[in-house]
C-alpha cells in the first residue's frame, strides 16, 4: 500500500498521515500537487520522523495522473476519498 496525498497543505495532517502509514506497514507515500513538504518542521514533529523512515516522493500536479496510473500498472488499487464540502 502507498499513501497518496493530493493538496493536503496542513503540515500537522501530513505528518500524522505519514506516521499512520508507517505504523500500518505501508510501503511509501506520494505527495501530489501542492501538498505540504514532508520535511516541514511541523510535519516532522507531527509525524515523529516518519518522513525519514517511509519512502516519500513529491509528484508535481501535471504528473499526478501518470503517477497513479503507474501504481495501477504495478497492481495497486487506487482508492480516493474527499472530505464533504
Secondary structure, DSSP 4 states (H G I P E B T S, - for coil): -EEEEES---HHHHHHHHHHHHHTT--EEEEETTPPPTTSHHHHHHHTTHHHHS-EEEE-GGGHHHHHHHHHHTTPPP-------
